[in-house]
């Protein structure tokens, strides 16, 4: 496998062959997850700690299930009741965890860069489960796997990302990944939620769904992240749905075989019509959830291999083993 990373902190540092390595291994784990016996031993003897400073349903459950299916000892830390609430710094928390000798640390944090800071202070592999507005790498990877399996390739596709781009770490990670894989990306939404600066990422920016969705292969919808908004970014959710919510009329401008995606949680009737979300011929939203477990299994497997190799090399260097 061509994967040399110590941590998975973002898409930005991944090479194309490393992205492909994760997706190729994840494909194999999809088959395992569909089998009667869903267990492997890639993480046997290793400890995985999940630290979610923000609430999560899909991502935390997906990482927990992924670790258990690979044989890890998995511990979920209740960060709402942690010592950080008592005034402990993030660095002190990292040092405390380090003393417990974990092998894999999965972190979601509301501040951009917090996961990278933790990675600098611990002696284990760290996976970013979302940090502020920065990145959400495993979401982009599972989206990529979903697209590749649905369309048969992950290059030279026309992909529209629609909605609240400004506050979305999912959008940022997807833009980085899809550009690395040579796709044409369109960003669609009101100017308040799709700043013109995103054009510098090599994206085409539209404020009209009809024009932006013309002949696209993939339609990726994003929810309005009201918890990250500090002002009035839209007149009303009703007006937003009228102009930017995905319904049958707007989707008709995409290619006839275009797929519809959404990272969840969905706001039906705000950014997407429920009928479209449930259309088994167009929607791959449930497939995204399934791919999430497989991608996280693959990412942790590859990081664990590198971790074990580094520890073995360290022991050899100390003369502890031949």
Residue, then its C-alpha position, 0 to 999 in steps of 0.5 A: x500500500x502506498x500510504x506513508x502518513x503518521x496521522x490523518x489530519x486532512x486531505x491537503x497533505x495526502x498524495x493522489x496515490x494515498x487517496x487511492x490506497x485508502x479507497x482501494x482498501x475500503x472497497x475490500x472492507x465494504x465486502x467484509x461489512x456485507x458478509x455474515x461475519x464482519x470481523x477482522x484482526x487489523x487492530x487486534x491488541x490496539x486501543x482506540x480512543x474517541x474524543x468528540x468535543x462536538x456532538x455527532x451521531x454518524x461519525x462517532x458511531x461509524x468510527x466506533x463500529x469500524x474499530x470494533x470490527x477490526x478488533x480494537x479496544x474502543x473507548x468513547x470519552x464523554x468530553x461534555x463531562x471531561x476535565x476540560x470543562x473544569x479548566x484543563x487545557x487541551x495540551x494537558x488533556x493530550x499529555x494525560x491521554x498519552x500516559x495511557x498509551x493509546x494507539x489510535x486517537x479519533x478527535x472532533x473539535x469545534x476549533x480549527x487546528x485543535x486536532x493538529x495540536x493534539x497530534x503534536x503532543x501524543x505518541x499515537x496515530x491521530x484521525x481528524x473527525x472534523x475540526x472547526x471549519x478546517x477539514x473533515x477528511x474521512x467524510x471526503x474520502x467516503x464521499x469519494x468512494x461513494x462516487x467512484x462506486x456509483x460512477x465507475x471512476x473518480x476523475x473528470x466528472x462535473x460535480x456540484x457542491x450546493x449550499x452552505x459552503x462558507x461554514x462547511x469543513x466537508x466542502x473544504x475537504x471535498x474540494x481538495x480531494x476532488x481537485x486532486x483527482x482532476x474533477x470539475x467543481x461547481x459551488x452553488x449557493x447565495x453569495x453570503x454562503x459561497x464567498x467569491x474567494x472560493x474561485x481561487x480554489x479553482x472552482x466555478x461559483x454560481x448563485x443560480x441552481x438552474x445554471x449551476x446544475x446543468x449537465x453535472x454528474x454529481x449533486x452534493x447538498x450541504x445543510x445550513x450550519x446555523x450553529x456556526x453562523x453569527x448573523x443573518x446569512x439568508x432571508x428565511x429557510x422558506x426563501x432559501x428552499x425556493x431558490x437553493x433547495x434541491x427538488x425535482x425541477x432543479x435536479x432535471x437540469x443535471x444529467x439524467x444519471x446524476x447522483x444526489x449526495x448529502x453528508x447528513x444530518x439532512x434538513x428536509x424541506x430546507x436544502x433537499x426535498x424528501x422525495x429526492x432524498x429517498x429516491x433509490x434511483x438517484x440518491x446515494x445518501x444511505x450508501x454514503x453512511x455504509x461507505x463511512x464505516x469501510x473508509x474509517x476501517x481502511x484509514x485506521x488499518x493503514x495508520x496502524x500498519x505505519x504505527x507498528x512499523x515505526x515502533x518496530x524500527x524504534x525497538x530495533x534502533x534501541x537494540x531491543x529486537x533483531 
